[in-house]
Amino acid sequence: MSRGARLAGSTMGSARAQLLVQRMVLLVGLAAFGCTKGAGQPAAKDARVPLSDGWLAMGTFFEADLRVRESELPIAKTWLDWARVELVRLEAVYSRHDAASQLSSLNRALARTEAMGEGTAVAPALESVLAESVGLWEATGGAFDVTVGPLVEVWRRAAERDSWPTLEALRKAKGRVGSDRLRLAGGGRLDVTASRVRIDLDAISKGAALDVLAAAFERALPEAAALLSLGQSSTRAIGDPDGGGWVVAVRSSHPDGGELATLRLRDRAVSVSSSLGSTSEIAGQTVSHIIDPRTGSTVDGTVEAVVIGDSALRADGWSTGLLVLGAQRSSIRLVEKAGFEAYVFDSSGRTVSSAGWETFLAASEPGAGEGDATREARAR
């Protein structure tokens, strides 16, 4: 899609989204008063039925697996229509690949030398995600950082030249990195304490979008269940489809890695990240694409991380941060302090997991997995 076509689509999409929201509100109201088809019938005649859909969105594939009563089908179908438009709108907020997005506009503003003194306007949807990202930076001790881009660029260019980056280049890039340089003053203003700061939300944008969609689904269909996924690496489970929770098989990104775990999820998000395959070569030595924002160095070895929590955005942030923190007990303590569960393993064979991890394993329950439709989650 061309830039012009995307802009036109965003404008029309906004108006369509408003109409869909109005229609959804009306349908919810009708359902509440028993005016939709099937209302008032015995529960046995209004059992949950499946409704699924999927489409390309945010550079990957979005999947929605819903379980709703027949009387709720009109609302559910309207929600799916709204979700299709909403994902386009959210991509136009978070994407660094779209020159017309709110994030791209913000990065252009931050590239101006006077941005340090003046501050920059930031839209509410973007401001809330930036606030979450700063919180994740603090919680992970700087291992997750949406400003790491300049360091990634230095290492990318070094790989293209097949020569190691200079200490001076790394030092200059490091001077532009650090989420503590982002000062959200409130009221739609962002101040920065370094020049040419650049923000990249790729690691958490899918989770952020799933949280938005999930909140709207729960408002429209509070008694229904859903499993929402973007690219299989970010998944949000809502409610309970059959009394046994949503069964999600987490698979390694390594061809021989197989299944890491089978999870049962109710009102939880799961995020899977891996550094496998994210490598290049410099002077005959394999170098990871995963950069430690705290030091500017690349991360040795391969790490895969699975994180479960009540927010898809934060789960995405933690699974990304754990690629830097590694399979260490100290890493798990940070995850537990934040109220999340995690399983991490690395190429050396070391594995660590949080205290509550096993409570989400389907294999820990009698008869788990029998007769269940299992969905997959894979590392990005």
C-alpha positions as CSV (number, residue, x, y, z in Angstrom):
1,M,0.0,0.0,0.0
2,S,1.3,3.4,-0.9
3,R,1.7,6.2,1.6
4,G,-1.1,8.2,0.0
5,A,-3.4,5.2,0.0
6,R,-2.6,4.5,3.7
7,L,-3.4,8.1,4.6
8,A,-6.7,8.0,2.8
9,G,-7.6,4.6,4.4
10,S,-6.8,6.0,7.9
11,T,-9.1,8.9,7.4
12,M,-12.0,6.8,6.1
13,G,-11.2,4.2,8.7
14,S,-11.7,6.6,11.6
15,A,-15.2,7.5,10.5
16,R,-16.0,3.9,9.9
17,A,-14.7,3.0,13.4
18,Q,-17.0,5.6,15.0
19,L,-20.0,4.1,13.2
20,L,-19.0,0.5,14.3
21,V,-18.5,1.6,17.9
22,Q,-22.0,3.2,17.8
23,R,-23.5,0.1,16.3
24,M,-21.7,-2.1,18.9
25,V,-23.0,0.1,21.8
26,L,-26.5,-0.2,20.4
27,L,-26.3,-4.0,20.1
28,V,-24.9,-4.3,23.6
29,G,-27.9,-2.3,24.9
30,L,-30.3,-4.4,23.0
31,A,-28.8,-7.6,24.4
32,A,-29.0,-6.2,27.9
33,F,-32.8,-5.6,27.4
34,G,-33.3,-9.1,25.9
35,C,-34.1,-7.7,22.4
36,T,-31.5,-9.8,20.5
37,K,-32.3,-13.1,18.9
38,G,-32.3,-15.9,21.5
39,A,-32.6,-13.7,24.5
40,G,-34.7,-15.2,27.3
41,Q,-34.3,-18.8,26.0
42,P,-33.0,-21.6,28.2
43,A,-29.2,-21.7,28.6
44,A,-29.1,-25.1,26.8
45,K,-30.5,-23.5,23.6
46,D,-28.0,-20.6,23.9
47,A,-24.8,-22.5,24.3
48,R,-21.5,-20.9,23.2
49,V,-20.6,-21.2,19.5
50,P,-17.2,-20.6,17.9
51,L,-16.6,-17.6,15.7
52,S,-13.1,-17.1,14.2
53,D,-11.5,-14.7,11.8
54,G,-8.0,-13.5,10.8
55,W,-6.3,-11.1,8.5
56,L,-3.0,-9.4,7.9
57,A,-2.3,-6.6,10.3
58,M,0.7,-4.7,11.7
59,G,3.2,-6.6,9.5
60,T,2.0,-10.0,10.7
61,F,-1.2,-12.0,10.9
62,F,-4.0,-11.3,13.4
63,E,-6.2,-14.2,14.6
64,A,-9.3,-14.1,16.7
65,D,-11.0,-17.2,18.1
66,L,-14.2,-16.3,19.9
67,R,-16.7,-18.3,22.0
68,V,-20.1,-16.5,22.2
69,R,-23.7,-17.3,22.7
70,E,-25.9,-17.3,19.6
71,S,-27.7,-14.2,20.9
72,E,-24.3,-12.5,21.1
73,L,-23.2,-13.2,17.5
74,P,-24.3,-9.8,16.1
75,I,-22.2,-8.0,18.7
76,A,-19.3,-10.3,18.1
77,K,-19.4,-9.8,14.3
78,T,-19.5,-6.1,14.8
79,W,-16.6,-6.3,17.2
80,L,-14.6,-8.1,14.5
81,D,-15.4,-5.4,12.0
82,W,-14.3,-2.8,14.5
83,A,-11.1,-4.7,15.3
84,R,-10.1,-4.7,11.6
85,V,-10.4,-0.9,11.5
86,E,-8.9,-0.4,14.9
87,L,-5.7,-2.3,14.0
88,V,-5.2,-0.1,11.0
89,R,-5.6,3.0,13.3
90,L,-3.2,1.6,15.9
91,E,-0.5,0.8,13.3
92,A,-0.8,4.4,12.3
93,V,0.1,5.3,15.9
94,Y,2.9,2.8,16.8
95,S,4.7,2.0,13.5
96,R,8.2,3.2,12.8
97,H,7.9,1.8,9.3
98,D,5.1,4.2,8.2
99,A,6.4,7.7,7.6
100,A,3.0,9.1,8.3
101,S,2.5,7.4,11.7
102,Q,2.4,9.3,14.9
103,L,5.6,7.7,16.1
104,S,7.5,8.6,12.9
105,S,6.3,12.2,13.3
106,L,7.5,12.2,16.9
107,N,10.9,10.9,15.9
108,R,11.2,13.6,13.3
109,A,10.4,16.2,15.9
110,L,13.0,14.7,18.3
111,A,15.6,14.8,15.6
112,R,15.5,18.6,15.7
113,T,18.2,20.2,17.8
114,E,15.7,22.4,19.5
115,A,13.6,19.5,20.8
116,M,15.7,19.4,24.0
117,G,14.7,22.8,25.0
118,E,11.2,23.1,23.7
119,G,9.6,19.7,24.4
120,T,7.4,17.9,21.9
121,A,3.7,17.3,21.6
122,V,2.6,13.7,21.8
123,A,-0.8,12.2,21.2
124,P,-2.6,10.5,24.1
125,A,-2.5,7.0,22.5
126,L,1.2,7.3,22.0
127,E,1.8,9.0,25.3
128,S,0.3,6.1,27.3
129,V,2.5,3.5,25.5
130,L,5.6,5.6,26.1
131,A,4.7,5.8,29.8
132,E,4.4,2.0,29.9
133,S,7.8,1.7,28.1
134,V,9.5,3.9,30.6
135,G,8.0,1.8,33.4
136,L,9.4,-1.4,31.7
137,W,12.8,0.2,31.4
138,E,12.9,0.9,35.1
139,A,11.5,-2.6,36.1
140,T,14.0,-4.4,33.9
141,G,17.0,-2.4,35.1
142,G,17.4,-0.9,31.6
143,A,17.4,-4.2,29.8
144,F,14.3,-3.2,27.9
145,D,14.7,0.1,26.2
146,V,12.7,1.7,23.3
147,T,15.6,4.1,22.6
148,V,18.2,1.4,21.8
149,G,17.9,2.1,18.0
150,P,21.1,4.2,17.6
151,L,23.2,1.3,19.0
152,V,21.4,-1.2,16.8
153,E,22.3,1.0,13.8
154,V,26.0,1.1,14.7
155,W,26.2,-2.7,14.9
156,R,24.2,-3.1,11.7
157,R,26.5,-0.8,9.7
158,A,29.6,-2.6,11.2
159,A,28.2,-5.9,9.9
160,E,27.7,-4.4,6.5
161,R,31.3,-3.2,6.4
162,D,32.5,-6.4,8.0
163,S,34.6,-4.5,10.5
164,W,34.1,-3.9,14.3
165,P,32.5,-0.7,15.4
166,T,34.8,1.9,16.8
167,L,34.6,2.8,20.5
168,E,33.9,6.4,19.5
169,A,30.9,5.3,17.4
170,L,29.5,3.2,20.2
171,R,30.1,6.1,22.7
172,K,28.2,8.6,20.6
173,A,25.3,6.2,20.0
174,K,25.2,5.3,23.7
175,G,24.8,9.0,24.4
176,R,21.4,8.9,22.6
177,V,20.2,5.8,24.4
178,G,18.3,5.4,27.7
179,S,14.6,5.8,28.5
180,D,15.6,8.0,31.4
181,R,16.1,10.6,28.7
182,L,12.4,10.6,28.1
183,R,10.5,12.9,30.4
184,L,6.7,12.7,30.1
185,A,5.5,15.9,31.7
186,G,1.8,15.0,31.2
187,G,-0.7,17.0,29.2
188,G,0.6,15.6,25.9
189,R,4.2,16.9,26.2
190,L,7.4,14.9,26.0
191,D,10.7,16.4,27.0
192,V,14.1,14.8,26.2
193,T,17.5,15.3,27.9
194,A,19.6,14.2,24.9
195,S,19.7,15.2,21.2
196,R,18.4,13.0,18.4
197,V,16.7,10.4,20.6
198,R,14.9,7.8,18.5
199,I,12.0,5.7,19.7
200,D,11.2,2.2,18.5
201,L,8.0,0.5,19.7
202,D,8.2,-2.7,17.6
203,A,8.8,-4.9,20.6
204,I,5.6,-3.9,22.4
205,S,3.3,-2.5,19.7
206,K,1.6,-5.9,19.1
207,G,1.0,-6.4,22.8
208,A,-0.3,-2.8,23.1
209,A,-2.8,-3.4,20.3
210,L,-4.0,-6.7,21.8
211,D,-4.7,-4.9,25.2
212,V,-6.8,-2.3,23.3
213,L,-8.8,-4.9,21.5
214,A,-9.2,-7.0,24.6
215,A,-10.6,-4.1,26.6
216,A,-13.2,-3.4,24.0
217,F,-14.2,-7.0,23.7
218,E,-14.7,-7.4,27.5
219,R,-16.8,-4.3,27.5
220,A,-19.0,-5.4,24.6
221,L,-19.2,-9.1,25.5
222,P,-18.4,-9.5,29.3
223,E,-19.7,-13.1,29.4
224,A,-17.9,-14.3,26.2
225,A,-14.4,-15.8,25.7
226,A,-11.7,-15.0,23.1
227,L,-8.1,-15.8,22.2
228,L,-6.5,-13.0,20.3
229,S,-3.1,-13.3,18.7
230,L,-0.7,-11.2,16.6
231,G,2.0,-13.3,14.8
232,Q,1.6,-16.0,17.5
233,S,4.3,-14.4,19.5
234,S,1.9,-12.1,21.3
235,T,-1.4,-13.7,22.6
236,R,-4.2,-12.5,24.9
237,A,-6.6,-15.0,26.4
238,I,-10.0,-13.6,27.6
239,G,-12.3,-15.6,29.8
240,D,-12.8,-19.4,29.7
241,P,-14.2,-21.1,26.6
242,D,-15.2,-24.4,28.1
243,G,-14.3,-24.5,31.8
244,G,-10.8,-25.6,31.1
245,G,-9.2,-22.4,29.9
246,W,-7.5,-21.7,26.6
247,V,-4.8,-24.3,25.8
248,V,-1.8,-22.7,24.1
249,A,1.3,-24.8,23.0
250,V,4.5,-22.7,23.1
251,R,7.0,-23.8,20.6
252,S,10.7,-23.0,20.2
253,S,11.8,-21.0,17.2
254,H,14.7,-23.6,16.8
255,P,13.8,-26.3,14.2
256,D,14.7,-29.0,16.7
257,G,13.5,-27.2,19.8
258,G,10.0,-28.7,19.8
259,E,7.4,-27.7,22.3
260,L,8.5,-25.6,25.3
261,A,5.3,-25.8,27.3
262,T,1.6,-26.3,27.0
263,L,-0.3,-23.6,28.9
264,R,-3.8,-23.1,30.2
265,L,-4.7,-19.5,30.2
266,R,-7.6,-17.5,31.6
267,D,-7.6,-13.7,31.4
268,R,-3.8,-13.7,30.8
269,A,-1.4,-12.7,28.1
270,V,1.6,-14.7,26.9
271,S,4.6,-13.4,25.0
272,V,7.4,-15.5,23.4
273,S,10.7,-14.0,22.3
274,S,13.9,-15.5,21.0
275,S,17.3,-14.4,19.9
276,L,17.7,-17.4,17.7
277,G,18.6,-16.5,14.1
278,S,19.1,-12.9,15.0
279,T,22.8,-12.9,14.1
280,S,25.3,-11.5,11.6
281,E,29.0,-11.9,11.0
282,I,31.9,-9.5,11.6
283,A,35.4,-10.5,10.7
284,G,34.5,-14.2,10.7
285,Q,32.8,-14.0,14.1
286,T,29.1,-14.5,14.7
287,V,27.5,-11.5,16.4
288,S,24.0,-11.3,17.8
289,H,21.5,-8.7,16.7
290,I,20.4,-8.4,20.4
291,I,22.1,-5.4,22.0
292,D,22.3,-4.7,25.7
293,P,21.2,-1.1,25.9
294,R,23.0,-0.7,29.2
295,T,26.5,-1.4,27.8
296,G,26.1,-1.1,24.0
297,S,27.5,-4.6,23.6
298,T,25.9,-7.5,21.7
299,V,24.5,-10.4,23.8
300,D,26.3,-13.7,23.6
301,G,24.5,-17.0,23.0
302,T,20.9,-17.8,22.3
303,V,18.1,-17.0,24.7
304,E,14.3,-17.9,24.5
305,A,11.8,-16.4,26.9
306,V,8.1,-17.0,27.7
307,V,6.3,-14.5,29.9
308,I,2.7,-14.7,31.3
309,G,1.0,-11.7,32.8
310,D,-2.2,-9.6,32.9
311,S,-1.0,-7.2,30.1
312,A,0.1,-8.2,26.6
313,L,2.2,-5.0,26.3
314,R,4.1,-5.6,29.5
315,A,4.5,-9.3,28.7
316,D,6.1,-8.3,25.4
317,G,8.4,-5.9,27.1
318,W,9.5,-8.5,29.7
319,S,10.1,-11.3,27.1
320,T,12.2,-8.8,25.1
321,G,14.2,-7.7,28.2
322,L,14.8,-11.3,29.2
323,L,16.8,-11.8,26.0
324,V,19.3,-9.4,27.5
325,L,19.0,-10.4,31.1
326,G,19.4,-14.1,30.3
327,A,18.5,-17.3,32.1
328,Q,19.6,-16.0,35.6
329,R,17.9,-16.3,39.0
330,S,18.3,-12.5,39.3
331,S,16.3,-12.0,36.1
332,I,13.5,-14.2,37.5
333,R,13.4,-12.2,40.7
334,L,12.8,-9.0,38.7
335,V,10.0,-10.7,36.8
336,E,8.3,-12.0,40.0
337,K,8.6,-8.5,41.6
338,A,6.7,-7.1,38.6
339,G,3.9,-9.7,39.2
340,F,4.6,-11.8,36.0
341,E,5.6,-15.4,35.4
342,A,8.4,-16.5,33.1
343,Y,10.4,-19.4,31.7
344,V,13.8,-18.7,30.2
345,F,16.5,-21.0,28.7
346,D,19.7,-20.4,26.9
347,S,22.0,-22.2,24.5
348,S,24.2,-23.5,27.3
349,G,21.2,-25.6,28.5
350,R,20.5,-23.5,31.5
351,T,16.8,-22.9,32.4
352,V,15.1,-20.9,35.0
353,S,11.4,-20.3,35.8
354,S,9.4,-18.2,38.2
355,A,7.7,-19.7,41.3
356,G,4.2,-19.6,39.8
357,W,5.1,-20.8,36.3
358,E,4.0,-24.4,36.8
359,T,0.5,-23.3,37.8
360,F,-0.1,-22.4,34.2
361,L,1.2,-25.7,32.7
362,A,-1.6,-27.8,31.2
363,A,0.3,-31.0,32.0
364,S,0.0,-30.2,35.7
365,E,-3.7,-30.8,35.6
366,P,-5.4,-34.2,35.4
367,G,-6.6,-35.0,31.9
368,A,-5.1,-31.8,30.6
369,G,-5.3,-31.4,26.8
370,E,-7.8,-34.2,26.3
371,G,-10.3,-33.1,23.6
372,D,-9.0,-29.5,23.7
373,A,-8.2,-27.5,20.5
374,T,-4.7,-26.4,21.1
375,R,-3.4,-23.1,19.7
376,E,0.2,-22.3,19.1
377,A,2.5,-19.5,20.3
378,R,5.9,-19.0,18.8
379,A,8.9,-16.7,19.4
380,R,9.2,-13.7,17.3
